[in-house]
Amino acid sequence: MSGVDEYLIHNYPSPVRVMWTPDSQAYERVWFTCQDRTGDLLVTCGLGFYPNLGTAEAFAIVNVRGQHTTVRAHRRLDDDRMAMVVGPLEFAVVEPFREWRLTLEDNEHGIAFDISWCDTKRPVFRLLGAGLIVDGRAFGGIAGYDGFGRQSGWVQAHGERFELTPENYLGTRDHHWGTRDGVGGPGMYRGMQHPHSGEWVEFADFGIWGDHVLYNLGDRRPGSDTLVGRTHRMRFEPDTRLLVSGEVDLHFESGEVKTMTFERLGNQIAFLRCGMYGGPNGGTPDGDIWHGMYVGDGVVTGETYDANNPEVRSRLCGLDQHHARFELNGEVTFGIIEPYDILCYKISRAGVMGFSLLE
């Protein structure tokens, strides 16, 4: 057992550290972004626990005007699931569903931060994918919640310091658990990869998180809603085929359809393969590390790439988070769009799954 077992929180007759499934791909993860309104700074970070593999990992990506730096940290997962620290990265709950503190200590890779991350939209629990059968195996599904927020604090990148204020910085986050394809390494990957995950963008009265419609904290509307459909028209870089702009028809449960446009800001992209998100293009560009893989206890690695170079973008691409300017009904804001490059281009060119090319 661990200290948390002293609390009255158990949902089934085992200690908290014992997972509900023996599946080695069981995981729990939090993920955050912080981005400005100018296209100068994008921060993405996350923490993952893999109880049946006995591993824990965290990553941070800081992209400053195309200079893309990653720090990754690994350790063995011990009994204390409350300790959300891996190497120089720490994730701390200040107030549940209201505020987190995200810190990256000084390290040899030249980036650091201390960010207060405060929620603005109401988180709502969802269970996705339960009951699916993939390659003859039952898929246990993914549960969790997502949200939007504002940030304060600071980010340091290669000698440049950014002061964060809630007026100028905004972001999105999620907390998911269940089982996930590819956890444990390339030999565990069965090909479950969405060509396009969706848009994560917050407007004044609601936020769009994929197909999930979230409302402000304190909004009188109960819970959340789900879009009944999305139709995408996409434009891509001619050389790399990475997503660069587009428009999306959002079909609401009320029957109303709203068209949202987006345009990527420069080369402000978080290449999540650098954060160990494996898929058809592999794991990390150097070393092929995937989520949950054991690479050592207390290991910290990282690198900087020049994402302004199209050859570099082509080598790093996979599950990518593009910082974009969005507009809907005259309201302008800034958020994230997440395709799997270049699968998104291929389905748009083929005109399938509600995607087409925007000429």
N, C-alpha and C positions, 0 to 999 in steps of 0.2 A: 504494500500500500504506500501511499504518499500523504503528505500533510493535508491535501485537499479532501481526502477521504473522511476527515473529521467533520466536514460540513454535510448538511442534509440535502444532497444534490443527486443521489444515485437514481438511475432510471432502470437498472436491471442488476441482478445479484452477482456483481463482480466489482472489483476496485475500479476507480475511474480510469487508471492507466490501461486497463484491459479493454480492447476494442470489441465492438458488437459483432464484428466479422473477422474470420481468420485470413481474409483476402490480403495479400501482400501489398495491394495497391490502395489500401485504406489511407486516407490523408485528412489533414485539417490545415487550412491556410487562410491567412489574411493578406490583403493587397491594398495598396493606396497609391493615388497619384496626387501630384500638386503641380499646377501649371499656371503660367502668367497669362496676361491678355495681350502680350506683345510679340511672342514668338522667340523670346530669349532664353527661357528656362523651363525645362520639363523634368520632373522628378517622378520616378516610379520605384516602389519598393515593396517587398513582401517577405513573409515568414511562413515556413511550412514544417509540420510535424508528420512523421510517418511511423506510427507506433509499432506496426508489425514488421518494419524493416529496422527499427531502432535508430533512426536517423533524424536529424533536424538541420535545417538550412535557412539562410536568409540572403537577400540580395538587395542592392540599391543601384539604380541607374540614374545618372544625372547627365542630361543633354543640354549643353550651352551652345546655342547657335551652330549645331551640327557636330560639336565635339562630344562624343558619346562615351562616357566612362562608367564602368561597372565595378562594383565590389561584391564578391560572393564569400559567404562564410559557412562552414560546416562543423558539426559536432555530433557526438553520439547523443541520442535522446535518453535522458535519465527518467527517474520516476516523477520528478517535479514538473508537471505540465503547466504550472503557473509561471515558470521562469521563461519569459519570452525574450531571451537574450541569446544571440549566436555571434561570437566574435565581437566585432566593434558595433554591431547593430542591436538595438533594443527597441521593443514595441511595448508600450505600457498603457493600460486603460486608466484614464484619469476619472472619468465618469461614464458608466455604461450607456451606450447609445447616444452619447453626447460629445465625448472628447477623448482623444488618444494623444500620447506624446511619442514621437518617432525620432530616434537619435542615431546618428552615425558618427562614431568617434574618429579622430584624426587617424589616418592610415597612410601607407606608402603610395596609394593610388591617387591622392590629390583631391579627394572630395570628402565633405563632411556636412552634417546638418543637425539642427535641433528644431523640430517642427511641432507646433501644437495644431492638431487636426480636429476641427469642430464640425459636428453634423448640422445640416440644415434641412434635410428631408427625413421623413419618417421611415425607419427600416421595417420591412415586413417579411416574415419567414416564408420561404417557398421550398417545395420538394420537386426536383426535376429529374426525369429520366427513369424513375423507378418502374420496374416491370419489363424494361427492354431486354431483349436477348441478342447478344453480339457474338458471332462466331460460335454459337452453341453454348455460350456461357451467360448466366443471368447477370445483369448489370444492376448493382445495388442502388444506383441513383446518387444524386448530389443534392444536399440540403444547404440552406443558408439564407443570407440576406445581403442586400446591397444598399448603397447610399451615396449622398453627395455632401460636400462641405466646403468650408473656408479654412485658410491656414494663416498662421502667424509664426514668427521665429526667424531663422536665417538658414541660408545654404552657402557653403563655401566650395568653390570649384577652381582649382588650379590658380589660386591667388586672387580670384575675384569673389567678392562677397555680395550676396543678394539678401536684402531685408524683406521679409514677407509680411504683408498686411492683408486682412480679410477683404479689403476693397479691391485689391489687385491680384489675389491668388485664389484659385478655386480648384476643386478636384473631386474625385470619385473613389469609392472603396468597396470592397466586398469581404465577406467572411463565409467560406464554404467548407463543407466536410462531407465525407462519403467515400466513394472509390473513383479513381480517375485513371483513364487509359494512359500508358506510358510511364507511370510511376514505377521506379525501380530500374529503368534503363531501356535501351532500344529493344532488347529481347522481350520486353513486356508490352510493347506497343502493338495494338491490333488495328490501327488505322482510323480511330474515331476522331476525326478532325473537321471542325466546321470551316468552310471556306471563308465565312465572315461571321464574326460574333455579334457585331452590332455597334450602335452609337451610344456613348455614355455622355450625356449632355444635360446640363441643368438650366432651365429657364426660371423666370421669377415665380411662377405659380405651380410648376410641376417639373419633374425630371424624367428623361427618357433613358432607361438602362436596358438596352436591347429591346425586348418586347414588354418590359415592365414600366409602368407609369407610377412614379412616386410623388407624394405630396409633401408640402412643407410641414415641419413640426408645428403642431397646433391647428392644422387645417381641419375644418369641420367635416370634410369628406372622410368617411371611415376607410381604414386599410389602404389599399392601393388598387390599381387596375392593370389590365393586360391589353396590349394592342391586339386586334384581331388579324392584323396583317401589316406587312411592310413591303414596299416595292422600291427597288434600288436601280438607279441609273448612274453608272460609274465612269470616271475618267482616270486614266493611268499614265504614268511616265512612258514615253515611247521607247526608251532604251531599256529600262529595268523592269517595266510592267508593274511597278509599285503604285498603289493607290495614291491619287493626288487631290481629287475633288469629286463632287457628285451631288445628287439630290435624292431624297427619300420621301416617298408618300407614306404617311403614317395613318393607318386606319384604326380609329378609336371605336370603342364599344358602342358609343352613341350613334355611330354611323357616319360621323364627321370624318373627312379626310383632309389632312394638312400636309403641305409639302415643305420639307426642311432641306436647306442647302448647306453644303460644307466645303471648305477649302483648306488644305493642309498648310500650316505655317512653316515655310522653308523646309529644312530637313530635321524638324523637331519630331523625331521618332524614337520610341523606346523599343529596341529590338529584343523581344522577350526570350529569344534563344540564349542571349547572354545571361538571362536570369534562370536558365535551366529548363525552360518550357520546351520540351521535345516535341517532335512531330515529323511530318514527311521530309522536312529539310534537315532533320537531325537535332541533336542537342546543342550545347554551346559550340560556337564556331571553331574554337580551339579546345580540343579535349573531349568533345562529345559527351558532356555531363548532362544527365537528365535529373528530374526531380526524384528525390529519395535515394539516389545512388550514394553509397558510402565511398568517400574520397579521402577520409582521414578525420581524426578528431582534432579540432582546433585549427583547421586549415582555412586560410584566407587568401583568395586570389582575386585578380581583376585585370582590367586593361582599358585602354582608350583607343577608340577608332574615330576616323574622320568620316562622318556620315555625309559630308558634302561631296564626297567622291562617289559617283554612281557605281563604280566597280565594287566599292566597299559595301554600299547598300545592297547590292545584288548578293554579295557573299553572306551578309548577316541576316537577310530577310527570312521570315517565317511568320510566327504569330507576332504581329507588330502593332504598337499603339501609336497612332498618328495624332499629334496635337493639331487641332483644327479650329477654324473660325466657323461658327454655325449661325444661320439666320432662319427664323420662323416667324411669319406674320409681322415682319418689321423689327422683331426683337433680335439683337445680336448678342451672342455669348461665345464662350470658348470651352471646348471639351475634347473628348477622346473618341476616335473611331478605330475599331480593331478588326482588320482583315487578317486572313492568313495569306501572305503574299508568296507566290503569285497564283495560288488557287483561286483567289477572288477574281483575278483577271480572266482566268480560264472559264469560270462559270458565267461571267458577264459577257464574254465573247460568244459563248455558246447560247446565251439567252435563256438560261434555265434557272429554276429555283427563285424566280422573281427578280432576277438580275439581268441587266443589259448594259451595253456600252453607251456612254453619253458622248456624242460626237461634238 
